[in-house]
Amino acid sequence: MIFGKIAGEQAANVTDEVTDEASDKYNGINELADGDKVKDIKLDKDQYIGESNAGIGGKLVVRVTYDNGIKNVEIVQDHESEDVGKQALKVIPERIVKENTPDVDAVSGASATSRAISEAVRKALKNVKE
């Protein structure tokens, strides 16, 4: 009981106050303002857009270059976390191009981001006209 009293007294003594301001942006991106920029993405011959909302941060958009196989996967818009999610944004597109399929192994710890990239690539590939 004595230690509980001492702990309570110490907790009640506020010595440092934290003054952080709330931010209306997530990872420097405003979802409402950036949401319509998908229409502005430039597409060259054999390039297709795919989107997914399965990631951690919201919409993820890819531009896929397809010419008798997946030649390139670019992340053109994302709202993923700054830590492990960013690693998946680099690794998964490389795996998809190397294996020529969106069905690749996820990055450990970033399975939601990995699935979102794969889903967006699948949606882009549905627009391929062979």
C-alpha contacts under 8 A as a table, 3 or more apart, distances in Angstrom:
res1	aa1	res2	aa2	distance
1	M	4	G	5.10
1	M	5	K	6.28
2	I	5	K	5.15
2	I	6	I	6.31
3	F	6	I	5.06
3	F	7	A	6.03
4	G	7	A	5.09
4	G	8	G	6.06
5	K	8	G	5.13
5	K	9	E	6.22
6	I	9	E	5.17
6	I	10	Q	6.24
7	A	10	Q	5.14
7	A	11	A	6.13
8	G	11	A	5.10
8	G	12	A	6.16
9	E	12	A	5.14
9	E	13	N	6.54
10	Q	13	N	5.34
11	A	14	V	7.07
14	V	17	E	7.17
23	S	26	Y	7.62
24	D	30	N	7.39
25	K	28	G	5.41
25	K	29	I	5.45
25	K	30	N	5.10
25	K	31	E	7.81
26	Y	29	I	5.34
26	Y	30	N	6.54
26	Y	31	E	7.91
26	Y	79	H	7.44
27	N	79	H	6.98
27	N	80	E	7.89
27	N	81	S	7.29
27	N	82	E	7.16
29	I	34	D	7.21
29	I	79	H	7.05
30	N	33	A	5.43
30	N	34	D	5.99
31	E	34	D	5.26
31	E	35	G	5.67
31	E	58	G	7.88
31	E	79	H	8.00
32	L	35	G	5.41
33	A	36	D	7.15
34	D	37	K	5.58
35	G	38	V	7.05
35	G	59	K	7.93
36	D	39	K	6.36
37	K	40	D	5.25
37	K	41	I	6.99
38	V	41	I	5.53
38	V	61	V	7.66
43	L	47	Q	5.58
43	L	48	Y	6.90
43	L	63	R	7.95
44	D	47	Q	5.56
46	D	65	T	5.57
46	D	66	Y	5.43
46	D	67	D	6.17
46	D	128	V	7.79
47	Q	63	R	6.44
47	Q	64	V	5.40
47	Q	65	T	4.35
47	Q	66	Y	6.25
48	Y	63	R	5.54
48	Y	64	V	5.19
48	Y	65	T	6.50
48	Y	66	Y	7.77
48	Y	124	A	5.30
48	Y	125	L	7.12
48	Y	127	N	6.73
48	Y	128	V	7.31
49	I	61	V	7.02
49	I	62	V	5.73
49	I	63	R	4.69
49	I	64	V	6.37
49	I	120	A	7.98
49	I	121	V	7.97
49	I	123	K	7.80
49	I	124	A	5.01
50	G	61	V	5.75
50	G	62	V	5.32
50	G	63	R	6.56
50	G	64	V	7.70
50	G	120	A	4.47
50	G	121	V	5.68
50	G	122	R	7.31
50	G	123	K	5.01
50	G	124	A	4.05
50	G	125	L	7.78
51	E	59	K	6.84
51	E	60	L	5.67
51	E	61	V	4.48
51	E	62	V	6.44
51	E	119	E	7.57
51	E	120	A	4.51
51	E	121	V	7.71
51	E	123	K	6.85
51	E	124	A	7.58
52	S	55	G	7.19
52	S	59	K	5.72
52	S	60	L	5.27
52	S	61	V	6.57
52	S	116	A	5.52
52	S	117	I	7.21
52	S	119	E	6.16
52	S	120	A	4.96
53	N	58	G	5.26
53	N	59	K	4.53
53	N	60	L	6.24
53	N	116	A	6.80
54	A	58	G	7.03
54	A	59	K	7.49
54	A	60	L	8.00
54	A	112	A	6.58
54	A	113	T	7.33
54	A	115	R	7.07
54	A	116	A	4.89
55	G	58	G	5.75
55	G	59	K	6.98
55	G	60	L	6.88
55	G	79	H	7.96
55	G	80	E	6.72
55	G	112	A	5.14
55	G	113	T	4.67
55	G	114	S	7.85
55	G	115	R	7.33
55	G	116	A	5.07
56	I	79	H	7.50
56	I	80	E	5.74
56	I	81	S	7.10
56	I	112	A	6.30
56	I	113	T	6.44
57	G	78	D	7.56
57	G	79	H	4.53
57	G	80	E	4.66
57	G	81	S	6.72
58	G	78	D	7.45
58	G	79	H	5.72
58	G	80	E	7.30
59	K	77	Q	7.50
59	K	78	D	6.17
59	K	79	H	6.51
60	L	75	I	7.53
60	L	76	V	7.89
60	L	77	Q	5.55
60	L	78	D	4.44
60	L	79	H	6.67
60	L	80	E	8.00
60	L	116	A	6.93
60	L	117	I	7.13
60	L	120	A	7.32
61	V	75	I	6.04
61	V	76	V	5.63
61	V	77	Q	4.95
61	V	78	D	6.41
61	V	117	I	7.94
61	V	120	A	6.57
62	V	73	V	6.60
62	V	74	E	5.42
62	V	75	I	4.53
62	V	76	V	5.45
62	V	77	Q	7.04
62	V	117	I	7.37
62	V	120	A	6.28
62	V	121	V	6.63
62	V	124	A	7.76
63	R	73	V	5.87
63	R	74	E	5.13
63	R	75	I	6.52
63	R	76	V	6.59
63	R	121	V	7.93
63	R	124	A	7.49
64	V	70	I	7.18
64	V	71	K	7.60
64	V	72	N	5.73
64	V	73	V	4.61
64	V	74	E	6.40
64	V	121	V	6.75
64	V	124	A	6.60
64	V	125	L	7.65
65	T	70	I	6.13
65	T	71	K	5.38
65	T	72	N	4.98
65	T	73	V	6.47
66	Y	69	G	5.44
66	Y	70	I	4.60
66	Y	71	K	5.52
66	Y	72	N	7.21
66	Y	125	L	7.84
66	Y	128	V	7.51
67	D	70	I	6.59
67	D	71	K	6.72
69	G	100	N	6.17
70	I	73	V	7.60
70	I	96	I	7.58
70	I	97	V	5.52
70	I	100	N	5.36
70	I	101	T	7.36
71	K	97	V	5.96
71	K	100	N	7.97
72	N	93	P	7.63
72	N	97	V	6.00
73	V	93	P	5.32
73	V	94	E	7.52
73	V	96	I	7.61
73	V	97	V	6.92
73	V	121	V	7.73
74	E	93	P	7.03
75	I	78	D	7.01
75	I	89	L	7.04
80	E	85	G	5.61
80	E	86	K	6.80
80	E	113	T	7.01
81	S	84	V	6.88
81	S	85	G	5.05
81	S	86	K	6.50
82	E	85	G	6.17
82	E	86	K	5.58
83	D	86	K	5.81
83	D	87	Q	7.19
84	V	87	Q	5.23
84	V	88	A	6.68
84	V	109	G	6.46
84	V	110	A	5.78
85	G	88	A	5.22
85	G	89	L	6.47
85	G	110	A	5.38
85	G	113	T	5.94
86	K	89	L	5.02
86	K	90	K	6.72
87	Q	90	K	5.36
87	Q	91	V	6.19
87	Q	107	V	7.77
88	A	91	V	5.04
88	A	92	I	5.49
88	A	106	A	7.77
88	A	107	V	5.71
88	A	110	A	6.34
88	A	113	T	6.51
88	A	114	S	5.91
89	L	92	I	6.09
89	L	93	P	6.89
89	L	113	T	7.46
89	L	114	S	7.56
89	L	117	I	7.66
90	K	93	P	6.26
90	K	94	E	6.89
91	V	94	E	5.33
91	V	95	R	6.33
91	V	107	V	7.55
92	I	95	R	5.04
92	I	96	I	6.13
92	I	104	V	7.47
92	I	106	A	7.26
92	I	107	V	7.36
92	I	114	S	6.38
92	I	117	I	7.23
92	I	118	S	7.90
93	P	96	I	5.05
93	P	97	V	6.27
93	P	117	I	7.61
94	E	97	V	5.31
94	E	98	K	6.12
95	R	98	K	5.04
95	R	99	E	5.93
95	R	104	V	6.62
96	I	99	E	5.33
96	I	100	N	5.46
96	I	101	T	5.27
96	I	102	P	5.24
96	I	103	D	7.34
96	I	104	V	6.39
97	V	100	N	4.91
97	V	101	T	7.04
99	E	104	V	7.61
101	T	104	V	6.96
102	P	118	S	4.90
102	P	119	E	7.49
102	P	121	V	6.17
102	P	122	R	6.29
103	D	118	S	6.53
104	V	118	S	7.66
106	A	110	A	7.01
106	A	111	S	5.33
106	A	114	S	5.15
106	A	115	R	7.01
107	V	110	A	5.34
107	V	111	S	5.97
107	V	114	S	6.32
108	S	111	S	6.41
110	A	113	T	5.44
110	A	114	S	6.11
111	S	114	S	4.93
111	S	115	R	6.01
112	A	115	R	5.18
112	A	116	A	6.14
113	T	116	A	5.02
113	T	117	I	6.28
114	S	117	I	5.31
114	S	118	S	6.35
115	R	118	S	5.10
115	R	119	E	6.01
116	A	119	E	5.06
116	A	120	A	6.10
117	I	120	A	5.15
117	I	121	V	6.21
118	S	121	V	5.15
118	S	122	R	6.20
119	E	122	R	5.07
119	E	123	K	6.28
120	A	123	K	5.11
120	A	124	A	6.24
121	V	124	A	5.00
121	V	125	L	6.15
122	R	125	L	5.13
122	R	126	K	6.48
123	K	126	K	5.27
123	K	127	N	7.32
124	A	127	N	5.67
124	A	128	V	7.38
125	L	128	V	5.27
